[in-house]
Protein backbone atom coordinates (compact mmCIF):
# COMPACT_ATOMS: atom_id res chain seq x y z
CA UNK A 1 0.00 0.00 0.00
CA UNK A 2 2.85 2.37 0.85
CA UNK A 3 4.58 1.62 -2.45
CA UNK A 4 1.36 2.35 -4.35
CA UNK A 5 0.99 5.70 -2.59
CA UNK A 6 4.62 6.56 -3.37
CA UNK A 7 4.22 5.76 -7.05
CA UNK A 8 0.96 7.72 -7.16
CA UNK A 9 2.90 10.63 -5.66
CA UNK A 10 5.53 10.11 -8.39
CA UNK A 11 2.89 10.57 -11.11
CA UNK A 12 1.41 13.62 -9.39
CA UNK A 13 4.89 15.08 -8.96
CA UNK A 14 5.70 14.69 -12.65
CA UNK A 15 2.44 16.40 -13.61
CA UNK A 16 3.12 19.22 -11.14
CA UNK A 17 6.64 19.71 -12.53
CA UNK A 18 5.43 19.92 -16.14
CA UNK A 19 2.61 22.26 -15.14
CA UNK A 20 4.94 24.57 -13.19
CA UNK A 21 7.76 24.57 -15.74
CA UNK A 22 5.22 25.37 -18.46
CA UNK A 23 4.16 28.40 -16.44
CA UNK A 24 7.77 29.50 -15.95
CA UNK A 25 8.70 29.18 -19.61
CA UNK A 26 5.44 30.70 -20.83
CA UNK A 27 5.76 33.71 -18.53
CA UNK A 28 9.50 34.43 -18.72
CA UNK A 29 10.66 33.05 -22.07
CA UNK A 30 7.86 32.92 -24.66
CA UNK A 31 7.55 36.41 -26.26
CA UNK A 32 3.75 36.65 -26.13
CA UNK A 33 0.98 36.67 -23.57
CA UNK A 34 0.58 33.10 -22.29
CA UNK A 35 -2.41 32.29 -20.09
CA UNK A 36 -0.57 30.80 -17.11
CA UNK A 37 -2.98 29.63 -14.43
CA UNK A 38 -0.28 29.73 -11.76
CA UNK A 39 0.58 33.35 -12.59
CA UNK A 40 -3.10 34.28 -12.76
CA UNK A 41 -3.94 32.60 -9.45
CA UNK A 42 -0.92 34.17 -7.78
CA UNK A 43 -1.79 37.66 -9.06
CA UNK A 44 -5.45 37.24 -8.09
CA UNK A 45 -4.45 36.21 -4.57
CA UNK A 46 -2.18 39.23 -4.14
CA UNK A 47 -4.87 41.47 -5.60
CA UNK A 48 -7.44 40.09 -3.15
CA UNK A 49 -5.05 40.75 -0.28
CA UNK A 50 -4.53 44.36 -1.32
CA UNK A 51 -8.26 44.87 -1.82
CA UNK A 52 -8.85 43.64 1.71
CA UNK A 53 -6.00 45.70 3.12
CA UNK A 54 -7.13 48.94 1.48
CA UNK A 55 -10.88 48.45 1.92
CA UNK A 56 -11.01 51.01 4.75
CA UNK A 57 -8.43 53.44 3.36
CA UNK A 58 -10.19 56.53 2.01
CA UNK A 59 -7.23 58.91 1.82
CA UNK A 60 -6.14 58.82 -1.84
CA UNK A 61 -2.39 59.56 -1.37
CA UNK A 62 -2.17 56.93 1.38
CA UNK A 63 -4.07 54.45 -0.76
CA UNK A 64 -1.78 55.10 -3.74
CA UNK A 65 1.27 54.59 -1.50
CA UNK A 66 -0.05 51.19 -0.42
CA UNK A 67 -1.18 49.99 -3.85
CA UNK A 68 2.22 50.96 -5.33
CA UNK A 69 3.61 47.82 -3.66
CA UNK A 70 1.20 45.48 -5.45
CA UNK A 71 3.18 45.09 -8.69
CA UNK A 72 6.54 44.25 -7.06
CA UNK A 73 4.93 41.95 -4.49
CA UNK A 74 3.14 40.12 -7.32
CA UNK A 75 6.52 39.36 -8.89
CA UNK A 76 7.97 38.04 -5.61
CA UNK A 77 4.83 36.03 -4.84
CA UNK A 78 4.88 34.37 -8.24
CA UNK A 79 8.55 33.41 -7.87
CA UNK A 80 7.84 31.98 -4.41
CA UNK A 81 4.90 29.95 -5.74
CA UNK A 82 7.03 28.54 -8.56
CA UNK A 83 9.82 27.54 -6.18
CA UNK A 84 7.44 25.89 -3.70
CA UNK A 85 5.60 23.98 -6.44
CA UNK A 86 8.88 22.77 -7.96
CA UNK A 87 10.12 21.66 -4.55
CA UNK A 88 6.90 19.74 -3.89
CA UNK A 89 7.03 18.23 -7.39
CA UNK A 90 10.60 16.95 -7.03
CA UNK A 91 9.83 15.70 -3.51
CA UNK A 92 6.93 13.64 -4.83
CA UNK A 93 9.07 12.29 -7.68
CA UNK A 94 11.66 11.13 -5.12
CA UNK A 95 9.08 9.35 -2.93
CA UNK A 96 9.45 5.85 -4.48
CA UNK A 97 13.26 6.04 -4.19
CA UNK A 98 13.95 8.03 -1.00
CA UNK A 99 10.67 7.91 0.91
CA UNK A 100 9.85 10.86 3.16
CA UNK A 101 13.50 11.91 3.01
CA UNK A 102 12.79 13.03 -0.54
CA UNK A 103 11.40 16.34 0.75
CA UNK A 104 14.65 17.32 2.47
CA UNK A 105 16.69 15.90 -0.41
CA UNK A 106 14.75 17.92 -3.03
CA UNK A 107 15.02 21.10 -0.95
CA UNK A 108 18.74 20.58 -0.44
CA UNK A 109 19.26 20.15 -4.19
CA UNK A 110 17.03 23.00 -5.38
CA UNK A 111 18.60 25.53 -3.04
CA UNK A 112 22.11 24.03 -3.57
CA UNK A 113 22.58 23.54 0.18
CA UNK A 114 24.03 20.02 -0.07
CA UNK A 115 23.07 18.83 3.42
CA UNK A 116 21.07 15.82 2.13
CA UNK A 117 23.19 13.80 -0.33
CA UNK A 118 21.55 11.27 -2.72
CA UNK A 119 21.73 7.57 -1.97
CA UNK A 120 22.02 6.02 -5.44
CA UNK A 121 22.49 6.86 -9.12
CA UNK A 122 18.79 7.48 -9.85
CA UNK A 123 18.27 9.86 -6.93
CA UNK A 124 21.53 11.57 -7.86
CA UNK A 125 20.17 12.24 -11.34
CA UNK A 126 16.88 13.59 -9.96
CA UNK A 127 18.75 15.79 -7.48
CA UNK A 128 20.93 17.21 -10.25
CA UNK A 129 17.85 18.01 -12.32
CA UNK A 130 16.26 19.68 -9.29
CA UNK A 131 19.39 21.76 -8.64
CA UNK A 132 19.58 22.78 -12.30
CA UNK A 133 15.89 23.71 -12.34
CA UNK A 134 16.15 25.83 -9.19
CA UNK A 135 19.12 27.79 -10.52
CA UNK A 136 17.47 28.31 -13.92
CA UNK A 137 14.17 29.56 -12.46
CA UNK A 138 15.88 32.04 -10.14
CA UNK A 139 18.23 33.14 -12.94
CA UNK A 140 15.35 33.69 -15.35
CA UNK A 141 13.49 35.74 -12.76
CA UNK A 142 16.60 37.85 -12.06
CA UNK A 143 17.04 38.46 -15.80
CA UNK A 144 13.31 39.17 -16.07
CA UNK A 145 13.46 42.15 -13.70
CA UNK A 146 15.66 44.41 -15.89
CA UNK A 147 13.33 43.77 -18.83
CA UNK A 148 10.30 44.66 -16.72
CA UNK A 149 11.82 47.88 -15.39
CA UNK A 150 13.20 48.91 -18.78
CA UNK A 151 9.68 48.69 -20.23
CA UNK A 152 8.36 50.53 -17.16
CA UNK A 153 10.85 53.39 -17.60
CA UNK A 154 10.02 53.76 -21.29
CA UNK A 155 6.33 53.88 -20.44
CA UNK A 156 6.68 56.44 -17.68
CA UNK A 157 8.70 58.96 -19.73
CA UNK A 158 5.68 59.94 -21.83
CA UNK A 159 3.33 59.71 -18.84
CA UNK A 160 5.49 62.15 -16.89
CA UNK A 161 5.68 64.57 -19.80
CA UNK A 162 1.90 64.46 -20.19
CA UNK A 163 1.38 65.67 -16.62
CA UNK A 164 2.27 69.23 -17.66
CA UNK A 165 0.16 68.99 -20.82
CA UNK A 166 -3.05 67.30 -19.67
CA UNK A 167 -2.97 67.88 -15.92
CA UNK A 168 -2.69 65.39 -13.10
CA UNK A 169 -4.79 63.28 -13.12
CA UNK A 170 -4.91 63.60 -16.90
CA UNK A 171 -8.11 64.59 -18.70
CA UNK A 172 -8.69 64.79 -22.46
CA UNK A 173 -10.36 68.23 -22.69
CA UNK A 174 -7.62 69.64 -20.45
CA UNK A 175 -5.05 68.58 -23.05
CA UNK A 176 -6.88 70.53 -25.76
CA UNK A 177 -7.37 73.44 -23.37
CA UNK A 178 -3.64 73.76 -22.70
CA UNK A 179 -2.82 73.88 -26.41
CA UNK A 180 -4.55 77.29 -26.44
CA UNK A 181 -4.07 78.49 -22.90
CA UNK A 182 -0.63 79.97 -22.33
CA UNK A 183 0.90 78.87 -25.66
CA UNK A 184 1.20 81.88 -27.94
CA UNK A 185 4.20 81.28 -30.18
CA UNK A 186 3.49 77.70 -31.37
CA UNK A 187 1.07 76.19 -33.85
CA UNK A 188 -1.42 74.06 -31.86
CA UNK A 189 -1.98 71.80 -34.86
CA UNK A 190 1.72 70.97 -35.12
CA UNK A 191 1.92 70.49 -31.36
CA UNK A 192 -0.99 68.05 -31.32
CA UNK A 193 0.21 66.22 -34.43
CA UNK A 194 3.56 65.50 -32.79
CA UNK A 195 1.87 64.40 -29.57
CA UNK A 196 -0.56 62.02 -31.29
CA UNK A 197 2.25 60.46 -33.33
CA UNK A 198 4.34 59.80 -30.23
CA UNK A 199 1.40 58.37 -28.32
CA UNK A 200 0.50 56.09 -31.23
CA UNK A 201 3.96 54.52 -30.96
CA UNK A 202 3.71 54.55 -27.15
CA UNK A 203 0.37 52.68 -27.30
CA UNK A 204 1.90 50.07 -29.61
CA UNK A 205 4.80 49.50 -27.19
CA UNK A 206 2.50 49.31 -24.18
CA UNK A 207 0.14 46.91 -25.95
CA UNK A 208 3.06 44.60 -26.69
CA UNK A 209 4.83 44.83 -23.32
CA UNK A 210 1.74 44.74 -21.10
CA UNK A 211 0.37 41.61 -22.75
CA UNK A 212 3.73 39.84 -22.66
CA UNK A 213 4.51 40.98 -19.09
CA UNK A 214 1.06 41.36 -17.55
CA UNK A 215 2.49 42.39 -14.17
CA UNK A 216 3.37 45.77 -15.71
CA UNK A 217 -0.34 46.61 -15.79
CA UNK A 218 -0.30 46.97 -12.00
CA UNK A 219 2.94 48.95 -11.75
CA UNK A 220 2.04 52.48 -10.62
CA UNK A 221 3.64 55.72 -11.75
CA UNK A 222 6.08 57.45 -9.36
CA UNK A 223 3.64 60.39 -9.07
CA UNK A 224 0.57 59.43 -7.01
CA UNK A 225 -2.05 60.96 -9.36
CA UNK A 226 -0.39 59.93 -12.63
CA UNK A 227 -1.16 56.60 -14.25
CA UNK A 228 -0.40 55.05 -17.62
CA UNK A 229 -4.05 54.13 -18.24
CA UNK A 230 -5.65 57.47 -17.35
CA UNK A 231 -2.98 59.17 -19.47
CA UNK A 232 -3.79 57.02 -22.50
CA UNK A 233 -7.52 57.60 -22.04
CA UNK A 234 -6.89 61.36 -21.84
CA UNK A 235 -4.89 61.39 -25.09
CA UNK A 236 -7.53 59.30 -26.88
CA UNK A 237 -10.34 61.52 -25.54
CA UNK A 238 -8.44 64.59 -26.74
CA UNK A 239 -8.12 63.06 -30.20
CA UNK A 240 -11.79 62.05 -30.24
CA UNK A 241 -12.92 65.54 -29.16
CA UNK A 242 -10.73 67.23 -31.74
CA UNK A 243 -12.08 65.03 -34.53
CA UNK A 244 -15.62 65.61 -33.28
CA UNK A 245 -15.52 69.41 -32.98
CA UNK A 246 -12.95 70.43 -35.62
CA UNK A 247 -12.78 67.75 -38.33
CA UNK A 248 -11.17 70.03 -40.93
CA UNK A 249 -8.48 71.40 -38.58
CA UNK A 250 -5.15 69.60 -38.27
CA UNK A 251 -4.21 67.14 -37.01
CA UNK A 252 -6.63 64.62 -38.45
CA UNK A 253 -4.75 61.52 -39.58
CA UNK A 254 -2.46 61.30 -36.54
CA UNK A 255 -5.44 61.65 -34.17
CA UNK A 256 -7.28 58.83 -35.93
CA UNK A 257 -4.24 56.55 -35.91
CA UNK A 258 -3.54 57.29 -32.25
CA UNK A 259 -7.11 56.40 -31.25
CA UNK A 260 -7.05 53.22 -33.32
CA UNK A 261 -3.73 52.06 -31.88
CA UNK A 262 -4.89 53.03 -28.41
CA UNK A 263 -8.08 50.99 -28.40
CA UNK A 264 -6.27 48.09 -30.07
CA UNK A 265 -3.77 48.06 -27.20
CA UNK A 266 -6.53 48.34 -24.58
CA UNK A 267 -8.48 45.47 -26.13
CA UNK A 268 -5.38 43.28 -26.13
CA UNK A 269 -4.66 44.08 -22.48
CA UNK A 270 -8.30 43.57 -21.51
CA UNK A 271 -8.31 40.17 -23.20
CA UNK A 272 -5.11 39.16 -21.41
CA UNK A 273 -6.51 40.33 -18.06
CA UNK A 274 -9.87 38.65 -18.79
CA UNK A 275 -11.91 41.78 -18.21
CA UNK A 276 -14.94 42.68 -20.40
CA UNK A 277 -14.45 44.68 -23.59
CA UNK A 278 -16.22 45.25 -26.91
CA UNK A 279 -14.51 43.65 -29.89
CA UNK A 280 -16.79 45.33 -32.47
CA UNK A 281 -19.03 47.89 -30.71
CA UNK A 282 -22.06 49.59 -32.24
CA UNK A 283 -21.21 53.30 -32.77
CA UNK A 284 -24.70 54.28 -31.59
CA UNK A 285 -24.63 52.45 -28.27
CA UNK A 286 -24.40 54.44 -25.00
CA UNK A 287 -21.07 55.31 -23.40
CA UNK A 288 -20.08 56.08 -19.82
CA UNK A 289 -19.84 59.84 -20.46
CA UNK A 290 -23.14 61.69 -20.37
CA UNK A 291 -24.27 64.32 -22.83
CA UNK A 292 -24.21 66.91 -20.03
CA UNK A 293 -20.56 66.13 -19.16
CA UNK A 294 -19.61 66.48 -22.81
CA UNK A 295 -21.46 69.80 -22.98
CA UNK A 296 -19.47 71.13 -20.02
CA UNK A 297 -16.22 70.24 -21.78
CA UNK A 298 -17.45 71.96 -24.95
CA UNK A 299 -18.19 75.12 -22.96
CA UNK A 300 -14.63 75.13 -21.63
CA UNK A 301 -13.18 74.79 -25.14
CA UNK A 302 -15.38 77.61 -26.43
CA UNK A 303 -14.23 79.79 -23.57
CA UNK A 304 -10.59 79.63 -24.67
CA UNK A 305 -11.32 80.00 -28.39
CA UNK A 306 -10.79 76.45 -29.59
CA UNK A 307 -11.78 76.11 -33.29
CA UNK A 308 -15.25 74.50 -33.14
CA UNK A 309 -17.00 73.73 -36.42
CA UNK A 310 -20.01 71.76 -35.18
CA UNK A 311 -22.83 72.27 -32.74
CA UNK A 312 -22.73 70.43 -29.43
CA UNK A 313 -25.30 67.88 -30.58
CA UNK A 314 -23.47 67.17 -33.83
CA UNK A 315 -20.11 66.91 -32.07
CA UNK A 316 -21.58 64.61 -29.41
CA UNK A 317 -22.66 62.05 -32.01
CA UNK A 318 -19.15 61.92 -33.50
CA UNK A 319 -17.40 61.87 -30.12
CA UNK A 320 -19.59 59.00 -28.95
CA UNK A 321 -18.76 57.10 -32.13
CA UNK A 322 -15.04 57.37 -31.35
CA UNK A 323 -15.27 56.80 -27.60
CA UNK A 324 -17.38 53.65 -27.87
CA UNK A 325 -14.37 51.85 -29.38
CA UNK A 326 -12.45 51.94 -26.11
CA UNK A 327 -15.01 52.93 -23.48
CA UNK A 328 -15.76 49.51 -21.99
CA UNK A 329 -12.19 48.18 -22.07
CA UNK A 330 -10.75 51.38 -20.59
CA UNK A 331 -13.23 51.46 -17.72
CA UNK A 332 -12.87 47.73 -16.98
CA UNK A 333 -9.07 47.96 -16.77
CA UNK A 334 -9.23 51.17 -14.71
CA UNK A 335 -11.53 49.45 -12.23
CA UNK A 336 -9.41 46.28 -12.13
CA UNK A 337 -6.16 48.13 -11.36
CA UNK A 338 -7.78 50.87 -9.20
CA UNK A 339 -6.26 53.70 -11.24
CA UNK A 340 -6.50 57.22 -9.77
CA UNK A 341 -10.09 58.49 -10.19
CA UNK A 342 -9.53 60.80 -13.15
CA UNK A 343 -12.49 62.35 -14.92
CA UNK A 344 -14.18 60.27 -17.65
CA UNK A 345 -12.56 57.04 -16.48
CA UNK A 346 -15.50 55.43 -14.67
CA UNK A 347 -15.94 54.13 -11.11
CA UNK A 348 -13.42 52.24 -9.00
CA UNK A 349 -13.69 49.25 -6.68
CA UNK A 350 -13.59 51.67 -3.73
CA UNK A 351 -15.85 54.71 -3.12
CA UNK A 352 -14.32 57.60 -5.06
CA UNK A 353 -15.15 60.91 -6.67
CA UNK A 354 -13.66 61.85 -10.07
CA UNK A 355 -10.90 64.41 -9.63
CA UNK A 356 -10.43 67.32 -12.03
CA UNK A 357 -6.84 68.02 -13.12
CA UNK A 358 -4.78 69.99 -10.64
CA UNK A 359 -3.68 73.21 -12.30
CA UNK A 360 -0.64 75.21 -11.26
CA UNK A 361 -1.37 78.60 -9.67
CA UNK A 362 -1.52 81.52 -12.10
CA UNK A 363 1.37 83.88 -11.44
CA UNK A 364 2.71 86.82 -13.43
CA UNK A 365 5.92 88.75 -12.75
CA UNK A 366 5.54 92.08 -11.04
CA UNK A 367 6.21 95.13 -13.16
CA UNK A 368 8.97 97.23 -11.60
CA UNK A 369 7.81 100.66 -10.59
CA UNK A 370 9.37 103.51 -12.42
FENJO-V495526 format. One record per residue. N is the residue number from 1. RES is the residue in three letters. PHI is phi in radians with two decimals (NA if undefined). PSI is psi in whole degrees, 0 to 359 (999 if undefined). OMEGA is omega in whole degrees, -180 to 180 (none if undefined). Layout:
[[N	RES	PHI	PSI	OMEGA] [N	RES	PHI	PSI	OMEGA]]
This chain:
[[1	UNK	NA	319	179] [2	UNK	-1.13	319	179] [3	UNK	-1.11	321	179] [4	UNK	-1.11	318	178] [5	UNK	-1.11	319	180] [6	UNK	-1.10	317	-180] [7	UNK	-1.26	329	173] [8	UNK	-1.13	319	175] [9	UNK	-1.10	325	177] [10	UNK	-1.05	315	-180] [11	UNK	-1.14	315	179] [12	UNK	-1.09	320	179] [13	UNK	-1.09	317	177] [14	UNK	-1.07	316	179] [15	UNK	-1.10	320	180] [16	UNK	-1.15	322	179] [17	UNK	-1.14	314	179] [18	UNK	-1.11	319	180] [19	UNK	-1.11	316	-178] [20	UNK	-1.26	316	180] [21	UNK	-1.14	326	174] [22	UNK	-1.08	320	177] [23	UNK	-1.15	318	-180] [24	UNK	-1.10	309	-178] [25	UNK	-1.15	318	-180] [26	UNK	-1.13	326	-178] [27	UNK	-1.45	319	-171] [28	UNK	-1.79	341	-172] [29	UNK	-2.01	312	-176] [30	UNK	-1.19	125	-176] [31	UNK	-1.43	55	174] [32	UNK	-2.85	165	-179] [33	UNK	-1.25	112	179] [34	UNK	-1.83	132	-180] [35	UNK	-1.37	90	179] [36	UNK	-1.61	119	-179] [37	UNK	-1.15	324	180] [38	UNK	-1.11	313	179] [39	UNK	-1.09	318	-179] [40	UNK	-1.14	315	179] [41	UNK	-1.12	320	179] [42	UNK	-1.11	314	179] [43	UNK	-1.12	320	180] [44	UNK	-1.13	323	179] [45	UNK	-1.16	315	178] [46	UNK	-1.11	319	179] [47	UNK	-1.09	318	178] [48	UNK	-1.11	322	177] [49	UNK	-1.12	319	179] [50	UNK	-1.24	324	176] [51	UNK	-1.08	318	179] [52	UNK	-1.19	319	-178] [53	UNK	-1.23	334	-178] [54	UNK	-1.86	10	-176] [55	UNK	-1.10	333	-179] [56	UNK	-1.85	5	-180] [57	UNK	-1.56	116	-179] [58	UNK	-1.84	340	179] [59	UNK	-1.28	118	-173] [60	UNK	-1.11	312	178] [61	UNK	-1.03	320	179] [62	UNK	-1.17	320	179] [63	UNK	-1.11	316	178] [64	UNK	-1.08	322	179] [65	UNK	-1.13	326	179] [66	UNK	-1.31	312	-176] [67	UNK	-1.17	338	178] [68	UNK	-1.06	339	179] [69	UNK	-1.43	349	-171] [70	UNK	-1.13	315	-179] [71	UNK	-1.05	306	179] [72	UNK	-1.06	320	180] [73	UNK	-1.15	327	177] [74	UNK	-1.07	320	178] [75	UNK	-1.10	313	-179] [76	UNK	-1.17	322	180] [77	UNK	-1.13	319	-179] [78	UNK	-1.15	319	177] [79	UNK	-1.08	318	180] [80	UNK	-1.10	319	180] [81	UNK	-1.12	316	178] [82	UNK	-1.02	313	-177] [83	UNK	-1.10	316	-179] [84	UNK	-1.12	316	-180] [85	UNK	-1.13	321	177] [86	UNK	-1.15	319	178] [87	UNK	-1.08	315	178] [88	UNK	-1.11	319	-180] [89	UNK	-1.08	312	180] [90	UNK	-1.18	327	178] [91	UNK	-1.12	318	178] [92	UNK	-1.18	324	178] [93	UNK	-1.13	327	-180] [94	UNK	-1.42	352	-176] [95	UNK	-0.96	311	-178] [96	UNK	-1.14	342	-173] [97	UNK	-1.90	332	-178] [98	UNK	-2.20	358	-180] [99	UNK	1.16	212	-179] [100	UNK	-1.16	341	177] [101	UNK	-1.19	348	179] [102	UNK	-1.08	331	-180] [103	UNK	-1.16	314	178] [104	UNK	-1.23	326	-180] [105	UNK	-1.19	318	179] [106	UNK	-1.17	319	178] [107	UNK	-1.14	320	178] [108	UNK	-1.09	322	-179] [109	UNK	-1.30	315	-176] [110	UNK	-1.11	322	-179] [111	UNK	-1.69	12	177] [112	UNK	0.85	44	179] [113	UNK	-1.54	322	174] [114	UNK	1.34	17	-179] [115	UNK	-1.53	349	179] [116	UNK	-2.18	90	-176] [117	UNK	-1.27	153	178] [118	UNK	-1.22	161	-176] [119	UNK	-1.81	339	-180] [120	UNK	-2.62	183	-174] [121	UNK	-1.15	320	-177] [122	UNK	-1.19	315	178] [123	UNK	-1.18	329	176] [124	UNK	-1.10	317	178] [125	UNK	-1.09	315	180] [126	UNK	-1.11	320	180] [127	UNK	-1.14	322	178] [128	UNK	-1.13	319	178] [129	UNK	-1.10	319	178] [130	UNK	-1.10	317	180] [131	UNK	-1.12	317	179] [132	UNK	-1.09	317	-179] [133	UNK	-1.11	316	180] [134	UNK	-1.05	316	180] [135	UNK	-1.14	318	-178] [136	UNK	-1.12	315	-178] [137	UNK	-1.11	315	179] [138	UNK	-1.14	319	179] [139	UNK	-1.11	319	177] [140	UNK	-1.10	319	180] [141	UNK	-1.16	321	178] [142	UNK	-1.12	318	177] [143	UNK	-1.25	339	180] [144	UNK	-1.25	326	-176] [145	UNK	-1.09	314	178] [146	UNK	-1.05	324	178] [147	UNK	-1.13	316	179] [148	UNK	-1.05	311	-175] [149	UNK	-1.32	335	173] [150	UNK	-1.16	316	177] [151	UNK	-1.13	323	178] [152	UNK	-1.10	315	-179] [153	UNK	-1.14	321	177] [154	UNK	-1.12	320	179] [155	UNK	-1.13	316	-172] [156	UNK	-1.32	342	179] [157	UNK	-1.06	310	180] [158	UNK	-1.21	325	179] [159	UNK	-1.11	318	179] [160	UNK	-1.15	318	179] [161	UNK	-1.12	328	-178] [162	UNK	-1.24	339	-178] [163	UNK	-1.04	326	179] [164	UNK	-1.49	352	-176] [165	UNK	-1.88	331	-178] [166	UNK	-2.21	9	180] [167	UNK	1.44	176	180] [168	UNK	-2.46	112	0] [169	UNK	-1.22	150	-173] [170	UNK	-1.18	148	179] [171	UNK	-2.54	134	-175] [172	UNK	-0.98	306	179] [173	UNK	-1.04	330	178] [174	UNK	-1.13	325	178] [175	UNK	-1.11	316	177] [176	UNK	-1.18	323	180] [177	UNK	-1.04	317	-175] [178	UNK	-1.35	350	172] [179	UNK	-1.32	343	180] [180	UNK	-1.94	335	-174] [181	UNK	-1.66	107	177] [182	UNK	1.55	3	177] [183	UNK	-2.04	106	-172] [184	UNK	-1.93	338	-173] [185	UNK	-1.95	20	-180] [186	UNK	-2.31	151	178] [187	UNK	-1.42	116	-179] [188	UNK	-1.02	325	179] [189	UNK	-1.09	316	178] [190	UNK	-1.14	320	179] [191	UNK	-1.06	312	-179] [192	UNK	-1.20	323	179] [193	UNK	-1.07	315	178] [194	UNK	-1.11	319	-179] [195	UNK	-1.14	315	-179] [196	UNK	-1.16	325	178] [197	UNK	-1.13	316	-179] [198	UNK	-1.19	324	-180] [199	UNK	-1.36	339	171] [200	UNK	-1.13	313	178] [201	UNK	-1.15	320	179] [202	UNK	-1.05	316	180] [203	UNK	-1.10	322	178] [204	UNK	-1.12	317	179] [205	UNK	-1.15	318	180] [206	UNK	-1.18	319	178] [207	UNK	-1.04	323	179] [208	UNK	-1.30	312	-175] [209	UNK	-1.26	324	-175] [210	UNK	-1.45	350	170] [211	UNK	-1.64	330	176] [212	UNK	-1.33	316	179] [213	UNK	-2.05	85	-171] [214	UNK	-1.13	336	-180] [215	UNK	-1.04	332	180] [216	UNK	-1.04	334	-179] [217	UNK	-1.02	326	-176] [218	UNK	-1.66	1	176] [219	UNK	-1.33	124	-177] [220	UNK	-1.52	159	175] [221	UNK	-1.28	155	178] [222	UNK	-1.05	326	177] [223	UNK	-1.45	133	-173] [224	UNK	-1.03	322	-175] [225	UNK	-1.66	358	177] [226	UNK	-1.60	150	179] [227	UNK	-2.78	143	-178] [228	UNK	-1.08	323	-176] [229	UNK	-1.29	313	179] [230	UNK	-1.12	329	177] [231	UNK	-1.18	316	178] [232	UNK	-1.12	318	178] [233	UNK	-1.06	319	-180] [234	UNK	-1.10	316	-180] [235	UNK	-1.14	317	179] [236	UNK	-1.15	321	177] [237	UNK	-1.13	322	178] [238	UNK	-1.11	317	177] [239	UNK	-1.13	319	180] [240	UNK	-1.15	319	179] [241	UNK	-1.16	319	180] [242	UNK	-1.10	315	179] [243	UNK	-1.15	331	-178] [244	UNK	-1.36	323	-173] [245	UNK	-1.73	333	-176] [246	UNK	-2.40	67	-174] [247	UNK	-1.14	335	-178] [248	UNK	-1.63	356	179] [249	UNK	-1.62	141	178] [250	UNK	-1.25	153	0] [251	UNK	-1.59	147	178] [252	UNK	-1.98	307	-176] [253	UNK	-1.15	314	-177] [254	UNK	-1.13	325	177] [255	UNK	-1.14	316	179] [256	UNK	-1.09	315	-179] [257	UNK	-1.17	324	178] [258	UNK	-1.13	315	179] [259	UNK	-1.09	316	-178] [260	UNK	-1.11	315	179] [261	UNK	-1.18	326	180] [262	UNK	-1.13	311	-178] [263	UNK	-1.31	337	172] [264	UNK	-1.13	315	179] [265	UNK	-1.11	317	-180] [266	UNK	-1.13	321	178] [267	UNK	-1.12	320	178] [268	UNK	-1.13	317	179] [269	UNK	-1.17	318	179] [270	UNK	-1.08	320	179] [271	UNK	-1.14	319	179] [272	UNK	-1.15	321	-180] [273	UNK	-1.41	351	-178] [274	UNK	1.09	45	173] [275	UNK	-1.94	155	-174] [276	UNK	-1.18	143	175] [277	UNK	-2.72	164	-179] [278	UNK	-1.77	117	179] [279	UNK	-1.29	320	-180] [280	UNK	-2.47	78	-173] [281	UNK	-1.30	155	174] [282	UNK	-1.38	125	-178] [283	UNK	-1.10	345	-180] [284	UNK	-1.70	358	-177] [285	UNK	-1.32	157	-178] [286	UNK	-1.13	156	176] [287	UNK	-2.16	174	-176] [288	UNK	-1.29	339	179] [289	UNK	-1.52	135	-179] [290	UNK	-1.51	163	177] [291	UNK	-1.09	325	179] [292	UNK	-1.16	319	179] [293	UNK	-1.13	320	177] [294	UNK	-1.12	320	179] [295	UNK	-1.09	323	177] [296	UNK	-1.12	319	178] [297	UNK	-1.15	321	177] [298	UNK	-1.10	321	179] [299	UNK	-1.11	323	178] [300	UNK	-1.13	316	-179] [301	UNK	-1.15	322	177] [302	UNK	-1.12	325	-178] [303	UNK	-1.14	335	180] [304	UNK	-1.87	10	174] [305	UNK	1.38	30	177] [306	UNK	-1.19	140	-178] [307	UNK	-1.18	108	-178] [308	UNK	-2.01	123	-175] [309	UNK	-1.86	351	-177] [310	UNK	-2.20	159	173] [311	UNK	-1.25	167	-179] [312	UNK	-1.06	318	-179] [313	UNK	-1.15	319	178] [314	UNK	-1.15	316	-180] [315	UNK	-1.14	325	-180] [316	UNK	-1.06	318	-180] [317	UNK	-1.06	316	-179] [318	UNK	-1.24	319	179] [319	UNK	-1.10	317	179] [320	UNK	-1.08	323	178] [321	UNK	-1.12	327	176] [322	UNK	-1.37	314	-174] [323	UNK	-1.13	328	-176] [324	UNK	-1.09	339	-180] [325	UNK	-1.18	333	-177] [326	UNK	-2.27	3	-174] [327	UNK	-1.08	308	-174] [328	UNK	-1.21	317	180] [329	UNK	-1.12	316	-179] [330	UNK	-1.07	314	-179] [331	UNK	-1.20	324	180] [332	UNK	-1.18	318	179] [333	UNK	-1.20	319	179] [334	UNK	-1.05	321	178] [335	UNK	-1.23	320	-177] [336	UNK	-1.15	323	-178] [337	UNK	-1.72	2	-180] [338	UNK	0.92	53	177] [339	UNK	-1.12	158	176] [340	UNK	-0.94	143	-173] [341	UNK	-1.32	71	177] [342	UNK	-1.28	161	179] [343	UNK	-1.19	145	178] [344	UNK	1.16	26	179] [345	UNK	-2.11	13	172] [346	UNK	1.41	181	-179] [347	UNK	-1.40	168	177] [348	UNK	-2.01	177	178] [349	UNK	-1.35	351	177] [350	UNK	-2.10	155	180] [351	UNK	-1.07	125	-176] [352	UNK	-2.63	159	177] [353	UNK	-2.10	130	179] [354	UNK	-0.97	135	-177] [355	UNK	-1.78	129	172] [356	UNK	-1.25	159	179] [357	UNK	-1.07	140	176] [358	UNK	-1.41	122	-179] [359	UNK	-1.76	144	178] [360	UNK	-1.18	152	178] [361	UNK	-1.12	145	-179] [362	UNK	-1.46	118	-180] [363	UNK	-2.30	142	175] [364	UNK	-2.24	145	179] [365	UNK	-1.13	145	178] [366	UNK	-1.29	139	176] [367	UNK	-1.42	125	-179] [368	UNK	-1.12	138	180] [369	UNK	-1.29	139	179] [370	UNK	-1.49	999	none]]
